[in-house]
Amino acid sequence: MLKQSEILISGALLTIVLIVISSFSAEGRKRNSPAATADKVVIAYVTSWKDTRVNPEYLTHINYAFGHVTDSFDGVRIDNPKRLSKIVKLKKKYPHLKVILSIGGWGSGNFSEMAADSLNRLSFAKDCAAKVKQYSLDGIDIDWEYPTSSVAKISSHPADTQNYTKMMRDIRMAIGPYKILSQATSALAKYIDFEAVEPYVDYTNVMSYDLGWAPYLNSPLYKSENVEHISADDAVNLHLAAGIPADKLVMGLAFYGRGEKGFPRSRDLTEAHLTKGGYTFHWDNEAMVPYLTNSAGQLAFGYENESSLALKCEYILSKGLKGAMYWSYDGDNESGDLLRTVFITLNED
């Protein structure tokens, strides 16, 4: 039988061993994933229709795209649930990673009918909570494009804005205070009563892209003669003015470009590759993004590269925003150059 002094010594040694093991485990996580100690969020939308292997090393959050409001207006339907389960399993190796179900997307309807009916709305919120539990998710992201608008060929009603607030309230009540509730919003900061919704959401993802198609730029940081209407800077400032605090605002980045009809699609957005088809590279010193012109000298493709994304991340830091999200993980090259640029710029010491 051990003496009391021996028990105390053994206990002290065990404590030291546990501390050392914990230290090595923490260091291992840091080596495996820099995002484990990230100050700014880096959120990737990962799609259900691609089987791209996801590496969370430079990610803090994954928004799985998409879930939808059921045709009965009272529940959640998930696209490719097997892929969602596979994504969630990444958390075992990367415990820092948060996986969130994004419900909606362009052309995803049934929101208006669901949100207008209190019973449907409560049933939908309850099913959100059920899906969070079933798939071991960290929260819900709502991507209703857009309340009161049928621009995406979905149903709408003038009361959508008010009902949107009720829906977000009910989801928050259903999932509880410790799960994430976020929203994806139009660059124009329209359609939503942001001050009313703000208490229920952890952060807002601003879709500061798709701001123009050729002959205009897709995601300009600032205005220039190549900008059709607004810039990403305008989108951020509109949201701040609408009542979203800077530290709850996430700026959207585009891992793709918008080109003229017939412009070849590619994951390789390097200058050497893009100019092979007879296009000429340019840099817009005002909008802070690259673009290509065709043989006629017209803007044919507006896109992002490592330089423009780094500038956007520096902007995020200067404005005190919560971080960056991007559409979508599938758009980066196999080396992950765009994602790595975003993470390192946002989280460099």
Contacts in CASP RR format, 6 or more apart in sequence:
PFRMAT RR
TARGET T0000
AUTHOR 0000-0000-0000
METHOD contacts of the structure
MODEL  1
MLKQSEILISGALLTIVLIVISSFSAEGRKRNSPAATADKVVIAYVTSWK
DTRVNPEYLTHINYAFGHVTDSFDGVRIDNPKRLSKIVKLKKKYPHLKVI
LSIGGWGSGNFSEMAADSLNRLSFAKDCAAKVKQYSLDGIDIDWEYPTSS
VAKISSHPADTQNYTKMMRDIRMAIGPYKILSQATSALAKYIDFEAVEPY
VDYTNVMSYDLGWAPYLNSPLYKSENVEHISADDAVNLHLAAGIPADKLV
MGLAFYGRGEKGFPRSRDLTEAHLTKGGYTFHWDNEAMVPYLTNSAGQLA
FGYENESSLALKCEYILSKGLKGAMYWSYDGDNESGDLLRTVFITLNED
2 10 0 8 1.000
29 36 0 8 1.000
29 94 0 8 1.000
29 95 0 8 1.000
29 96 0 8 1.000
30 36 0 8 1.000
30 37 0 8 1.000
32 57 0 8 1.000
32 93 0 8 1.000
32 94 0 8 1.000
33 56 0 8 1.000
33 57 0 8 1.000
33 58 0 8 1.000
33 94 0 8 1.000
33 96 0 8 1.000
33 97 0 8 1.000
34 57 0 8 1.000
34 58 0 8 1.000
34 343 0 8 1.000
34 347 0 8 1.000
35 42 0 8 1.000
35 56 0 8 1.000
35 57 0 8 1.000
35 58 0 8 1.000
35 59 0 8 1.000
35 60 0 8 1.000
35 94 0 8 1.000
35 96 0 8 1.000
35 97 0 8 1.000
35 343 0 8 1.000
35 347 0 8 1.000
36 94 0 8 1.000
36 95 0 8 1.000
36 96 0 8 1.000
38 60 0 8 1.000
38 96 0 8 1.000
38 343 0 8 1.000
38 346 0 8 1.000
38 347 0 8 1.000
39 346 0 8 1.000
39 347 0 8 1.000
40 60 0 8 1.000
40 316 0 8 1.000
40 317 0 8 1.000
40 322 0 8 1.000
40 323 0 8 1.000
40 324 0 8 1.000
40 346 0 8 1.000
40 347 0 8 1.000
41 60 0 8 1.000
41 61 0 8 1.000
41 203 0 8 1.000
41 250 0 8 1.000
41 322 0 8 1.000
41 323 0 8 1.000
41 324 0 8 1.000
41 325 0 8 1.000
42 58 0 8 1.000
42 59 0 8 1.000
42 60 0 8 1.000
42 61 0 8 1.000
42 323 0 8 1.000
42 324 0 8 1.000
42 325 0 8 1.000
42 339 0 8 1.000
42 342 0 8 1.000
42 343 0 8 1.000
42 346 0 8 1.000
42 347 0 8 1.000
43 59 0 8 1.000
43 60 0 8 1.000
43 61 0 8 1.000
43 62 0 8 1.000
43 63 0 8 1.000
43 205 0 8 1.000
43 250 0 8 1.000
43 323 0 8 1.000
43 324 0 8 1.000
43 325 0 8 1.000
43 326 0 8 1.000
44 54 0 8 1.000
44 59 0 8 1.000
44 61 0 8 1.000
44 62 0 8 1.000
44 63 0 8 1.000
44 325 0 8 1.000
44 326 0 8 1.000
44 328 0 8 1.000
44 329 0 8 1.000
44 339 0 8 1.000
45 62 0 8 1.000
45 63 0 8 1.000
45 65 0 8 1.000
45 102 0 8 1.000
45 325 0 8 1.000
45 326 0 8 1.000
45 327 0 8 1.000
45 328 0 8 1.000
45 329 0 8 1.000
46 52 0 8 1.000
46 54 0 8 1.000
46 62 0 8 1.000
46 63 0 8 1.000
46 64 0 8 1.000
46 65 0 8 1.000
46 87 0 8 1.000
46 328 0 8 1.000
46 329 0 8 1.000
46 330 0 8 1.000
47 65 0 8 1.000
47 66 0 8 1.000
47 328 0 8 1.000
47 329 0 8 1.000
47 330 0 8 1.000
48 64 0 8 1.000
48 65 0 8 1.000
48 66 0 8 1.000
48 78 0 8 1.000
48 79 0 8 1.000
48 80 0 8 1.000
48 83 0 8 1.000
48 84 0 8 1.000
49 79 0 8 1.000
49 80 0 8 1.000
50 330 0 8 1.000
51 83 0 8 1.000
52 329 0 8 1.000
52 330 0 8 1.000
54 62 0 8 1.000
54 87 0 8 1.000
54 90 0 8 1.000
54 329 0 8 1.000
55 336 0 8 1.000
56 62 0 8 1.000
56 90 0 8 1.000
56 94 0 8 1.000
56 97 0 8 1.000
57 94 0 8 1.000
58 336 0 8 1.000
58 339 0 8 1.000
58 340 0 8 1.000
58 342 0 8 1.000
58 343 0 8 1.000
58 344 0 8 1.000
59 97 0 8 1.000
59 339 0 8 1.000
59 343 0 8 1.000
60 96 0 8 1.000
60 97 0 8 1.000
60 98 0 8 1.000
61 97 0 8 1.000
61 98 0 8 1.000
61 99 0 8 1.000
61 100 0 8 1.000
61 138 0 8 1.000
61 180 0 8 1.000
61 325 0 8 1.000
62 87 0 8 1.000
62 90 0 8 1.000
62 97 0 8 1.000
62 98 0 8 1.000
62 99 0 8 1.000
62 100 0 8 1.000
62 329 0 8 1.000
63 100 0 8 1.000
63 101 0 8 1.000
63 102 0 8 1.000
63 141 0 8 1.000
63 182 0 8 1.000
63 205 0 8 1.000
63 325 0 8 1.000
64 83 0 8 1.000
64 84 0 8 1.000
64 87 0 8 1.000
64 99 0 8 1.000
64 100 0 8 1.000
64 101 0 8 1.000
64 102 0 8 1.000
65 79 0 8 1.000
65 102 0 8 1.000
65 105 0 8 1.000
65 143 0 8 1.000
65 328 0 8 1.000
66 79 0 8 1.000
66 102 0 8 1.000
66 103 0 8 1.000
66 104 0 8 1.000
66 105 0 8 1.000
66 108 0 8 1.000
66 143 0 8 1.000
67 76 0 8 1.000
67 77 0 8 1.000
67 78 0 8 1.000
67 79 0 8 1.000
67 101 0 8 1.000
67 102 0 8 1.000
67 103 0 8 1.000
67 104 0 8 1.000
67 108 0 8 1.000
68 76 0 8 1.000
68 77 0 8 1.000
68 78 0 8 1.000
68 79 0 8 1.000
68 103 0 8 1.000
68 104 0 8 1.000
68 108 0 8 1.000
68 109 0 8 1.000
68 110 0 8 1.000
69 75 0 8 1.000
69 76 0 8 1.000
69 77 0 8 1.000
69 103 0 8 1.000
69 104 0 8 1.000
69 108 0 8 1.000
69 109 0 8 1.000
69 110 0 8 1.000
69 111 0 8 1.000
69 114 0 8 1.000
69 124 0 8 1.000
70 76 0 8 1.000
70 77 0 8 1.000
70 110 0 8 1.000
71 110 0 8 1.000
73 110 0 8 1.000
73 113 0 8 1.000
73 114 0 8 1.000
73 117 0 8 1.000
73 120 0 8 1.000
73 124 0 8 1.000
74 114 0 8 1.000
74 119 0 8 1.000
74 120 0 8 1.000
74 123 0 8 1.000
74 124 0 8 1.000
74 127 0 8 1.000
75 114 0 8 1.000
75 123 0 8 1.000
75 124 0 8 1.000
75 127 0 8 1.000
76 101 0 8 1.000
76 103 0 8 1.000
76 124 0 8 1.000
76 127 0 8 1.000
76 128 0 8 1.000
76 131 0 8 1.000
78 84 0 8 1.000
78 101 0 8 1.000
78 131 0 8 1.000
81 135 0 8 1.000
84 99 0 8 1.000
84 101 0 8 1.000
84 135 0 8 1.000
85 135 0 8 1.000
87 99 0 8 1.000
88 99 0 8 1.000
88 135 0 8 1.000
88 136 0 8 1.000
88 137 0 8 1.000
90 97 0 8 1.000
90 99 0 8 1.000
91 97 0 8 1.000
91 99 0 8 1.000
91 136 0 8 1.000
98 138 0 8 1.000
98 139 0 8 1.000
98 180 0 8 1.000
99 136 0 8 1.000
99 137 0 8 1.000
99 138 0 8 1.000
100 137 0 8 1.000
100 138 0 8 1.000
100 139 0 8 1.000
100 140 0 8 1.000
100 141 0 8 1.000
100 180 0 8 1.000
100 182 0 8 1.000
101 128 0 8 1.000
101 131 0 8 1.000
101 132 0 8 1.000
101 135 0 8 1.000
101 137 0 8 1.000
101 139 0 8 1.000
101 140 0 8 1.000
101 141 0 8 1.000
102 140 0 8 1.000
102 141 0 8 1.000
102 142 0 8 1.000
102 143 0 8 1.000
102 184 0 8 1.000
103 128 0 8 1.000
103 140 0 8 1.000
103 141 0 8 1.000
103 142 0 8 1.000
103 143 0 8 1.000
104 111 0 8 1.000
104 142 0 8 1.000
104 143 0 8 1.000
104 144 0 8 1.000
104 145 0 8 1.000
105 143 0 8 1.000
105 144 0 8 1.000
105 145 0 8 1.000
105 152 0 8 1.000
105 184 0 8 1.000
106 145 0 8 1.000
106 152 0 8 1.000
107 145 0 8 1.000
107 152 0 8 1.000
107 153 0 8 1.000
107 154 0 8 1.000
108 143 0 8 1.000
108 144 0 8 1.000
108 145 0 8 1.000
108 152 0 8 1.000
108 154 0 8 1.000
109 152 0 8 1.000
109 154 0 8 1.000
109 155 0 8 1.000
110 154 0 8 1.000
110 155 0 8 1.000
111 144 0 8 1.000
111 147 0 8 1.000
111 154 0 8 1.000
111 160 0 8 1.000
111 167 0 8 1.000
112 147 0 8 1.000
112 154 0 8 1.000
112 155 0 8 1.000
112 156 0 8 1.000
112 157 0 8 1.000
112 160 0 8 1.000
112 163 0 8 1.000
113 120 0 8 1.000
113 155 0 8 1.000
114 120 0 8 1.000
114 121 0 8 1.000
114 124 0 8 1.000
114 167 0 8 1.000
115 121 0 8 1.000
115 147 0 8 1.000
115 160 0 8 1.000
115 163 0 8 1.000
115 164 0 8 1.000
115 166 0 8 1.000
115 167 0 8 1.000
116 157 0 8 1.000
116 159 0 8 1.000
116 160 0 8 1.000
116 163 0 8 1.000
118 166 0 8 1.000
121 163 0 8 1.000
121 166 0 8 1.000
121 167 0 8 1.000
121 170 0 8 1.000
122 170 0 8 1.000
122 174 0 8 1.000
124 167 0 8 1.000
124 170 0 8 1.000
124 171 0 8 1.000
125 167 0 8 1.000
125 170 0 8 1.000
125 171 0 8 1.000
125 173 0 8 1.000
125 174 0 8 1.000
125 175 0 8 1.000
126 174 0 8 1.000
128 140 0 8 1.000
128 171 0 8 1.000
128 174 0 8 1.000
128 175 0 8 1.000
129 171 0 8 1.000
129 174 0 8 1.000
129 175 0 8 1.000
129 176 0 8 1.000
131 137 0 8 1.000
131 140 0 8 1.000
132 138 0 8 1.000
132 139 0 8 1.000
132 140 0 8 1.000
132 175 0 8 1.000
132 179 0 8 1.000
137 179 0 8 1.000
138 179 0 8 1.000
138 180 0 8 1.000
139 175 0 8 1.000
139 179 0 8 1.000
139 180 0 8 1.000
139 181 0 8 1.000
140 171 0 8 1.000
140 175 0 8 1.000
140 179 0 8 1.000
140 180 0 8 1.000
140 181 0 8 1.000
140 182 0 8 1.000
141 180 0 8 1.000
141 181 0 8 1.000
141 182 0 8 1.000
141 183 0 8 1.000
141 184 0 8 1.000
141 205 0 8 1.000
142 167 0 8 1.000
142 168 0 8 1.000
142 171 0 8 1.000
142 181 0 8 1.000
142 182 0 8 1.000
142 183 0 8 1.000
142 184 0 8 1.000
143 183 0 8 1.000
143 184 0 8 1.000
144 164 0 8 1.000
145 151 0 8 1.000
145 152 0 8 1.000
145 154 0 8 1.000
145 184 0 8 1.000
145 186 0 8 1.000
146 152 0 8 1.000
146 156 0 8 1.000
146 186 0 8 1.000
146 190 0 8 1.000
146 191 0 8 1.000
147 156 0 8 1.000
147 160 0 8 1.000
147 161 0 8 1.000
147 163 0 8 1.000
147 164 0 8 1.000
147 191 0 8 1.000
147 192 0 8 1.000
148 156 0 8 1.000
148 157 0 8 1.000
148 158 0 8 1.000
148 160 0 8 1.000
148 161 0 8 1.000
148 191 0 8 1.000
149 156 0 8 1.000
149 191 0 8 1.000
150 156 0 8 1.000
157 163 0 8 1.000
160 191 0 8 1.000
161 191 0 8 1.000
161 192 0 8 1.000
161 193 0 8 1.000
162 193 0 8 1.000
164 191 0 8 1.000
164 192 0 8 1.000
164 193 0 8 1.000
164 197 0 8 1.000
165 192 0 8 1.000
165 193 0 8 1.000
165 196 0 8 1.000
165 197 0 8 1.000
165 200 0 8 1.000
168 181 0 8 1.000
168 183 0 8 1.000
168 197 0 8 1.000
168 200 0 8 1.000
168 201 0 8 1.000
169 200 0 8 1.000
171 181 0 8 1.000
171 200 0 8 1.000
172 181 0 8 1.000
172 200 0 8 1.000
172 201 0 8 1.000
175 181 0 8 1.000
180 202 0 8 1.000
181 200 0 8 1.000
181 201 0 8 1.000
181 202 0 8 1.000
182 201 0 8 1.000
182 202 0 8 1.000
182 203 0 8 1.000
182 204 0 8 1.000
182 205 0 8 1.000
182 250 0 8 1.000
183 192 0 8 1.000
183 197 0 8 1.000
183 201 0 8 1.000
183 204 0 8 1.000
183 205 0 8 1.000
184 204 0 8 1.000
184 205 0 8 1.000
184 207 0 8 1.000
185 191 0 8 1.000
185 192 0 8 1.000
185 204 0 8 1.000
185 205 0 8 1.000
185 206 0 8 1.000
185 207 0 8 1.000
185 239 0 8 1.000
186 207 0 8 1.000
187 206 0 8 1.000
187 207 0 8 1.000
187 208 0 8 1.000
187 209 0 8 1.000
187 210 0 8 1.000
187 211 0 8 1.000
187 230 0 8 1.000
187 232 0 8 1.000
187 234 0 8 1.000
187 235 0 8 1.000
187 238 0 8 1.000
188 230 0 8 1.000
188 235 0 8 1.000
188 238 0 8 1.000
189 206 0 8 1.000
189 235 0 8 1.000
189 238 0 8 1.000
189 239 0 8 1.000
189 241 0 8 1.000
189 242 0 8 1.000
194 204 0 8 1.000
194 239 0 8 1.000
194 242 0 8 1.000
194 243 0 8 1.000
194 244 0 8 1.000
195 242 0 8 1.000
195 243 0 8 1.000
198 243 0 8 1.000
198 244 0 8 1.000
198 245 0 8 1.000
198 248 0 8 1.000
201 248 0 8 1.000
202 248 0 8 1.000
203 248 0 8 1.000
203 249 0 8 1.000
203 250 0 8 1.000
203 322 0 8 1.000
204 239 0 8 1.000
204 244 0 8 1.000
204 248 0 8 1.000
204 249 0 8 1.000
204 250 0 8 1.000
205 250 0 8 1.000
205 252 0 8 1.000
205 325 0 8 1.000
206 235 0 8 1.000
206 236 0 8 1.000
206 239 0 8 1.000
206 249 0 8 1.000
206 250 0 8 1.000
206 251 0 8 1.000
206 252 0 8 1.000
207 235 0 8 1.000
207 252 0 8 1.000
207 327 0 8 1.000
208 219 0 8 1.000
208 232 0 8 1.000
208 235 0 8 1.000
208 236 0 8 1.000
208 251 0 8 1.000
208 252 0 8 1.000
208 253 0 8 1.000
209 218 0 8 1.000
209 219 0 8 1.000
209 232 0 8 1.000
209 252 0 8 1.000
209 253 0 8 1.000
209 254 0 8 1.000
209 327 0 8 1.000
210 218 0 8 1.000
210 219 0 8 1.000
210 254 0 8 1.000
210 258 0 8 1.000
211 217 0 8 1.000
211 218 0 8 1.000
211 219 0 8 1.000
211 220 0 8 1.000
211 227 0 8 1.000
211 228 0 8 1.000
211 229 0 8 1.000
211 230 0 8 1.000
211 231 0 8 1.000
211 232 0 8 1.000
211 235 0 8 1.000
212 218 0 8 1.000
212 227 0 8 1.000
212 228 0 8 1.000
212 229 0 8 1.000
212 258 0 8 1.000
213 228 0 8 1.000
213 258 0 8 1.000
213 259 0 8 1.000
214 258 0 8 1.000
214 259 0 8 1.000
214 260 0 8 1.000
214 263 0 8 1.000
214 298 0 8 1.000
214 299 0 8 1.000
214 300 0 8 1.000
214 301 0 8 1.000
214 302 0 8 1.000
215 226 0 8 1.000
215 260 0 8 1.000
215 298 0 8 1.000
215 299 0 8 1.000
215 300 0 8 1.000
216 226 0 8 1.000
216 227 0 8 1.000
216 228 0 8 1.000
216 299 0 8 1.000
217 224 0 8 1.000
217 226 0 8 1.000
217 227 0 8 1.000
217 228 0 8 1.000
217 284 0 8 1.000
217 287 0 8 1.000
217 289 0 8 1.000
217 291 0 8 1.000
217 299 0 8 1.000
217 302 0 8 1.000
218 254 0 8 1.000
218 256 0 8 1.000
218 257 0 8 1.000
218 258 0 8 1.000
218 259 0 8 1.000
218 289 0 8 1.000
218 302 0 8 1.000
218 303 0 8 1.000
218 304 0 8 1.000
219 232 0 8 1.000
219 253 0 8 1.000
219 254 0 8 1.000
219 257 0 8 1.000
219 289 0 8 1.000
219 304 0 8 1.000
220 226 0 8 1.000
220 227 0 8 1.000
220 231 0 8 1.000
220 232 0 8 1.000
220 284 0 8 1.000
220 287 0 8 1.000
220 288 0 8 1.000
220 289 0 8 1.000
221 231 0 8 1.000
221 232 0 8 1.000
221 233 0 8 1.000
221 287 0 8 1.000
221 288 0 8 1.000
221 289 0 8 1.000
221 308 0 8 1.000
221 311 0 8 1.000
221 312 0 8 1.000
221 315 0 8 1.000
222 231 0 8 1.000
222 232 0 8 1.000
222 233 0 8 1.000
222 286 0 8 1.000
222 287 0 8 1.000
222 288 0 8 1.000
223 230 0 8 1.000
223 231 0 8 1.000
223 233 0 8 1.000
223 234 0 8 1.000
223 286 0 8 1.000
223 287 0 8 1.000
224 284 0 8 1.000
224 285 0 8 1.000
224 286 0 8 1.000
224 287 0 8 1.000
225 286 0 8 1.000
226 284 0 8 1.000
226 287 0 8 1.000
226 291 0 8 1.000
226 299 0 8 1.000
227 287 0 8 1.000
230 238 0 8 1.000
231 287 0 8 1.000
232 251 0 8 1.000
232 252 0 8 1.000
232 312 0 8 1.000
232 315 0 8 1.000
233 315 0 8 1.000
235 251 0 8 1.000
236 249 0 8 1.000
236 251 0 8 1.000
236 319 0 8 1.000
236 321 0 8 1.000
239 249 0 8 1.000
240 246 0 8 1.000
240 249 0 8 1.000
246 319 0 8 1.000
246 320 0 8 1.000
246 321 0 8 1.000
246 322 0 8 1.000
247 320 0 8 1.000
247 321 0 8 1.000
247 322 0 8 1.000
248 322 0 8 1.000
249 321 0 8 1.000
249 322 0 8 1.000
250 321 0 8 1.000
250 322 0 8 1.000
250 323 0 8 1.000
250 324 0 8 1.000
250 325 0 8 1.000
251 312 0 8 1.000
251 315 0 8 1.000
251 316 0 8 1.000
251 321 0 8 1.000
251 323 0 8 1.000
251 324 0 8 1.000
251 325 0 8 1.000
252 324 0 8 1.000
252 325 0 8 1.000
252 326 0 8 1.000
252 327 0 8 1.000
253 304 0 8 1.000
253 309 0 8 1.000
253 312 0 8 1.000
253 324 0 8 1.000
253 325 0 8 1.000
253 326 0 8 1.000
253 327 0 8 1.000
253 342 0 8 1.000
254 303 0 8 1.000
254 304 0 8 1.000
254 326 0 8 1.000
254 327 0 8 1.000
255 304 0 8 1.000
255 326 0 8 1.000
255 327 0 8 1.000
255 328 0 8 1.000
255 329 0 8 1.000
255 330 0 8 1.000
255 331 0 8 1.000
255 332 0 8 1.000
255 338 0 8 1.000
255 339 0 8 1.000
256 303 0 8 1.000
256 304 0 8 1.000
256 327 0 8 1.000
256 328 0 8 1.000
256 331 0 8 1.000
257 269 0 8 1.000
257 301 0 8 1.000
257 302 0 8 1.000
257 303 0 8 1.000
257 304 0 8 1.000
258 301 0 8 1.000
258 302 0 8 1.000
258 303 0 8 1.000
259 300 0 8 1.000
259 301 0 8 1.000
259 302 0 8 1.000
260 294 0 8 1.000
260 298 0 8 1.000
260 300 0 8 1.000
260 301 0 8 1.000
263 300 0 8 1.000
263 301 0 8 1.000
264 277 0 8 1.000
266 273 0 8 1.000
266 274 0 8 1.000
267 330 0 8 1.000
267 331 0 8 1.000
267 332 0 8 1.000
267 333 0 8 1.000
267 334 0 8 1.000
268 274 0 8 1.000
268 333 0 8 1.000
269 303 0 8 1.000
269 304 0 8 1.000
269 305 0 8 1.000
269 333 0 8 1.000
269 338 0 8 1.000
270 305 0 8 1.000
271 281 0 8 1.000
271 290 0 8 1.000
271 305 0 8 1.000
274 281 0 8 1.000
274 292 0 8 1.000
274 301 0 8 1.000
274 303 0 8 1.000
275 281 0 8 1.000
275 292 0 8 1.000
278 294 0 8 1.000
278 295 0 8 1.000
279 292 0 8 1.000
279 293 0 8 1.000
279 294 0 8 1.000
279 300 0 8 1.000
279 301 0 8 1.000
280 292 0 8 1.000
280 293 0 8 1.000
280 297 0 8 1.000
281 290 0 8 1.000
281 292 0 8 1.000
282 290 0 8 1.000
282 291 0 8 1.000
282 292 0 8 1.000
282 293 0 8 1.000
283 289 0 8 1.000
283 290 0 8 1.000
283 291 0 8 1.000
283 307 0 8 1.000
284 290 0 8 1.000
284 291 0 8 1.000
288 308 0 8 1.000
288 311 0 8 1.000
288 312 0 8 1.000
289 302 0 8 1.000
289 303 0 8 1.000
289 304 0 8 1.000
289 308 0 8 1.000
290 302 0 8 1.000
290 303 0 8 1.000
290 304 0 8 1.000
290 305 0 8 1.000
290 307 0 8 1.000
290 308 0 8 1.000
291 299 0 8 1.000
291 300 0 8 1.000
291 301 0 8 1.000
291 302 0 8 1.000
291 303 0 8 1.000
292 299 0 8 1.000
292 300 0 8 1.000
292 301 0 8 1.000
292 302 0 8 1.000
292 303 0 8 1.000
293 299 0 8 1.000
293 300 0 8 1.000
294 300 0 8 1.000
304 338 0 8 1.000
306 337 0 8 1.000
306 338 0 8 1.000
306 341 0 8 1.000
309 338 0 8 1.000
309 341 0 8 1.000
309 342 0 8 1.000
309 345 0 8 1.000
310 341 0 8 1.000
310 345 0 8 1.000
312 324 0 8 1.000
313 324 0 8 1.000
313 341 0 8 1.000
313 342 0 8 1.000
313 345 0 8 1.000
313 346 0 8 1.000
314 345 0 8 1.000
316 323 0 8 1.000
316 324 0 8 1.000
316 346 0 8 1.000
317 345 0 8 1.000
317 346 0 8 1.000
323 346 0 8 1.000
324 342 0 8 1.000
324 346 0 8 1.000
326 338 0 8 1.000
326 339 0 8 1.000
326 342 0 8 1.000
329 339 0 8 1.000
331 338 0 8 1.000
332 338 0 8 1.000
332 339 0 8 1.000
END
